[in-house]
């Protein structure tokens, strides 16, 4: 068998892979209805089932001529979505990576709760949210130039990491990365967090935005495996002590608003490093001079929306660019 270094999450998933389900019905949306311009991109239902492909290495399919066409299945993901080796736009056998020019996105149900209006749902000191959580909702497979409401898909990519047994021809595979880039602007409301103090995976100056229910009907990234049913984002106002030895610090509740939202956690750049953000007087004023951590309710118009998922960070590295912003 060809040897390759596995990521920790891939190794863990191979050891303990399991199929998970979600029997919820699709949630109605009031935002722009997503649609695929290509008949080849099937809309999937909300029942999620997934498993790593560890059995037969190939599947036979009949074409219009009646001949049997064999394609190699390297992974089967959510809703029995099969990834064929022959359909990849790039295959790196040395690193065990197959890249596809499509991506799966789900559509926000608009589920939203916060600690100001529903304090009983949150235990901030323990970082616990006990309210309802979003269901899978509607899922689409998209590729470049597909249209979702007023938005257009600029590009789509999915990477499947695999190990092949050269003797049996079998594959052990897991999703590694997916990214959907969006053309067009969106105007949404939500909570903007500014971090003046550095935290784990947060640099001084970072801006992180979590939309509220205004994101309903818009696309989100998620794991192509369907193994994770914990959809949506829980965001607490937290701070972290940084020990002098550079190790891990203690995290504690800083006293601000806490939210749960079926929306992406979007990184909007770093105000201390990005000249465009640094020179945005509306943003600096909104952040009280950007001299200390703060959380603000805002209305923001965003462009260059990039919805990412990875086996290491989940959807936490999705991002967008601020076009205009104001406090509400």
KOLTORTI-617872 format. One record per residue (C-alpha): residue number from 1; x, y, z negated. Coordinates in steps of 0.5 Angstrom, whole numbers. Each point is the difference from the previous one (the first is absolute). Example, Ala and Ser with C-alpha at 12.3 -4.5 7.8 and 13.67 -1.06 7.14 Angstrom:
2
(1 (25 -9 -16))
(2 (2 7 2))
! end
This chain:
328
(1 (0 0 0))
(2 (2 7 2))
(3 (2 4 -7))
(4 (-2 7 -1))
(5 (0 4 -6))
(6 (-7 1 -3))
(7 (-3 6 -3))
(8 (-3 -1 -7))
(9 (-7 1 2))
(10 (1 -5 6))
(11 (3 -5 -4))
(12 (-5 0 -6))
(13 (-6 0 5))
(14 (3 -6 4))
(15 (0 -4 -7))
(16 (-7 2 -2))
(17 (-4 2 6))
(18 (-7 -1 -1))
(19 (-6 2 4))
(20 (-5 6 -3))
(21 (-7 2 2))
(22 (-4 6 0))
(23 (-8 -2 1))
(24 (-2 8 0))
(25 (-4 3 5))
(26 (3 6 4))
(27 (-1 6 -3))
(28 (-4 5 4))
(29 (4 7 2))
(30 (-2 7 1))
(31 (7 2 3))
(32 (2 -1 7))
(33 (-2 -7 3))
(34 (7 -4 2))
(35 (-1 -3 6))
(36 (6 -4 4))
(37 (0 2 8))
(38 (3 -7 2))
(39 (-5 -6 0))
(40 (6 -4 -2))
(41 (0 3 -7))
(42 (-5 -4 -4))
(43 (-4 3 -6))
(44 (1 -4 -6))
(45 (-5 -2 -5))
(46 (1 2 -8))
(47 (1 -7 -2))
(48 (8 -1 -1))
(49 (4 -6 0))
(50 (7 -1 1))
(51 (6 -5 0))
(52 (7 -1 2))
(53 (0 -4 7))
(54 (4 -6 -3))
(55 (-3 -6 5))
(56 (0 -1 7))
(57 (4 5 4))
(58 (-4 1 6))
(59 (-7 0 2))
(60 (-3 -2 7))
(61 (-5 5 3))
(62 (-3 -1 7))
(63 (0 6 5))
(64 (-5 2 6))
(65 (3 -6 4))
(66 (-1 -5 -4))
(67 (8 -1 -2))
(68 (2 -1 -7))
(69 (4 5 -2))
(70 (4 -1 -6))
(71 (2 6 -5))
(72 (4 0 -6))
(73 (-3 2 -6))
(74 (5 3 -5))
(75 (-5 3 -5))
(76 (-8 0 -2))
(77 (-2 6 -4))
(78 (-7 3 -2))
(79 (-6 -3 3))
(80 (4 -5 4))
(81 (4 5 4))
(82 (5 -4 3))
(83 (7 3 2))
(84 (3 -3 6))
(85 (7 0 2))
(86 (-1 1 7))
(87 (-4 6 -1))
(88 (6 4 -4))
(89 (3 6 3))
(90 (6 -2 -3))
(91 (3 -6 -4))
(92 (7 0 -4))
(93 (1 -7 -1))
(94 (6 1 -4))
(95 (-3 4 -5))
(96 (-7 -3 1))
(97 (-4 6 2))
(98 (-6 0 5))
(99 (-3 7 2))
(100 (-6 1 2))
(101 (-3 7 3))
(102 (-7 -1 -4))
(103 (-2 1 -7))
(104 (-6 -1 -4))
(105 (-3 5 -4))
(106 (-6 0 -4))
(107 (-5 6 -1))
(108 (-1 4 -7))
(109 (-7 -1 -3))
(110 (1 6 -4))
(111 (0 -3 -7))
(112 (2 6 -5))
(113 (1 1 -7))
(114 (4 5 -5))
(115 (1 1 -7))
(116 (-3 7 0))
(117 (-7 -3 2))
(118 (0 -7 -2))
(119 (5 0 -6))
(120 (-3 -7 -3))
(121 (3 -3 6))
(122 (7 2 -2))
(123 (5 -2 -5))
(124 (6 5 2))
(125 (4 -2 -6))
(126 (0 -7 2))
(127 (0 1 8))
(128 (-7 -4 1))
(129 (-5 2 4))
(130 (-7 -5 -1))
(131 (-5 3 5))
(132 (-2 -3 7))
(133 (5 -1 5))
(134 (0 0 7))
(135 (-2 -6 5))
(136 (4 -2 6))
(137 (-5 4 5))
(138 (1 0 7))
(139 (6 -2 3))
(140 (3 1 7))
(141 (6 -2 4))
(142 (2 6 4))
(143 (6 2 5))
(144 (2 6 3))
(145 (-5 5 4))
(146 (-6 -4 -4))
(147 (-5 5 -3))
(148 (-3 1 -7))
(149 (-5 5 0))
(150 (4 7 1))
(151 (7 -4 -1))
(152 (4 -3 5))
(153 (5 -6 -1))
(154 (7 3 1))
(155 (3 -7 -1))
(156 (-1 -6 -4))
(157 (5 -5 -2))
(158 (0 -7 -4))
(159 (7 -4 -2))
(160 (-1 -7 -2))
(161 (6 -3 -4))
(162 (1 -7 2))
(163 (5 -6 -2))
(164 (-1 -6 6))
(165 (2 -7 -2))
(166 (4 -2 7))
(167 (-1 -7 -1))
(168 (-8 0 -1))
(169 (-1 7 3))
(170 (-4 2 -6))
(171 (-1 7 -2))
(172 (0 3 -7))
(173 (-2 7 1))
(174 (-3 6 -4))
(175 (-1 7 2))
(176 (5 5 -1))
(177 (-2 7 2))
(178 (-5 4 4))
(179 (-1 7 2))
(180 (-6 4 4))
(181 (2 7 2))
(182 (-6 4 1))
(183 (-1 6 5))
(184 (-5 5 -2))
(185 (-1 4 -6))
(186 (-4 -1 -6))
(187 (-3 5 -6))
(188 (-1 -4 -6))
(189 (-1 2 -8))
(190 (4 -3 -6))
(191 (5 0 -5))
(192 (7 2 2))
(193 (6 -1 -5))
(194 (6 3 0))
(195 (6 -3 -4))
(196 (5 5 -2))
(197 (4 -5 -5))
(198 (2 -6 4))
(199 (-3 -7 -2))
(200 (1 -7 3))
(201 (-1 0 8))
(202 (-2 7 -1))
(203 (5 6 1))
(204 (0 7 -3))
(205 (-4 4 5))
(206 (-4 -6 3))
(207 (-8 2 2))
(208 (-5 -6 -1))
(209 (-7 1 2))
(210 (-6 -5 -1))
(211 (-6 2 4))
(212 (-7 -1 -3))
(213 (-7 -2 3))
(214 (2 4 5))
(215 (4 -5 3))
(216 (-6 -5 2))
(217 (0 -3 7))
(218 (7 2 1))
(219 (6 -6 1))
(220 (4 -3 -5))
(221 (6 -5 0))
(222 (0 -6 -4))
(223 (3 -7 0))
(224 (-1 -4 6))
(225 (0 -6 -4))
(226 (-6 1 -4))
(227 (3 -3 -6))
(228 (-1 7 -4))
(229 (-8 2 -2))
(230 (2 6 -4))
(231 (-2 5 5))
(232 (1 8 -1))
(233 (5 4 -5))
(234 (0 1 -7))
(235 (4 7 -2))
(236 (1 2 -7))
(237 (4 6 -2))
(238 (6 -3 -2))
(239 (7 2 -2))
(240 (6 -4 -1))
(241 (6 1 -5))
(242 (7 0 3))
(243 (5 -4 -4))
(244 (7 3 0))
(245 (3 -7 2))
(246 (-4 1 6))
(247 (-5 -6 -1))
(248 (-7 -1 -1))
(249 (-4 5 -4))
(250 (-6 0 -4))
(251 (-7 2 4))
(252 (-5 4 -3))
(253 (-7 4 1))
(254 (1 7 1))
(255 (-7 2 -1))
(256 (-2 2 7))
(257 (-6 -3 5))
(258 (0 -7 1))
(259 (-3 -3 6))
(260 (-2 -6 4))
(261 (-1 0 8))
(262 (-1 -4 6))
(263 (5 4 3))
(264 (7 0 2))
(265 (5 3 -5))
(266 (4 5 5))
(267 (7 3 -1))
(268 (0 7 3))
(269 (7 1 0))
(270 (5 4 -5))
(271 (-1 7 -2))
(272 (7 1 -2))
(273 (3 -4 6))
(274 (-5 2 6))
(275 (1 7 2))
(276 (-7 1 3))
(277 (-3 -2 -7))
(278 (5 4 -3))
(279 (-2 6 4))
(280 (-8 -1 -1))
(281 (-2 5 -5))
(282 (-7 -3 0))
(283 (3 -6 -3))
(284 (5 3 -5))
(285 (-5 4 -3))
(286 (-5 -6 0))
(287 (5 -3 -4))
(288 (1 5 -5))
(289 (7 2 3))
(290 (2 -7 0))
(291 (4 0 -6))
(292 (-3 -6 -4))
(293 (-4 -6 1))
(294 (-8 1 2))
(295 (-6 -3 3))
(296 (-5 4 4))
(297 (-6 -1 4))
(298 (1 3 7))
(299 (-3 0 7))
(300 (5 -2 5))
(301 (0 -1 7))
(302 (5 -5 2))
(303 (4 -2 7))
(304 (5 -6 1))
(305 (-4 -5 -4))
(306 (4 -6 0))
(307 (-3 -6 -4))
(308 (5 -5 -2))
(309 (0 -7 -4))
(310 (6 -4 -2))
(311 (2 -6 -4))
(312 (4 4 -5))
(313 (-4 7 -1))
(314 (-7 -2 3))
(315 (-4 6 2))
(316 (4 5 -4))
(317 (4 3 5))
(318 (-5 2 5))
(319 (1 8 1))
(320 (-3 6 4))
(321 (2 7 1))
(322 (-3 6 -3))
(323 (-3 5 6))
(324 (-4 4 -5))
(325 (-2 0 -8))
(326 (-4 3 -5))
(327 (-2 -1 -7))
(328 (-7 -2 -2))
! end
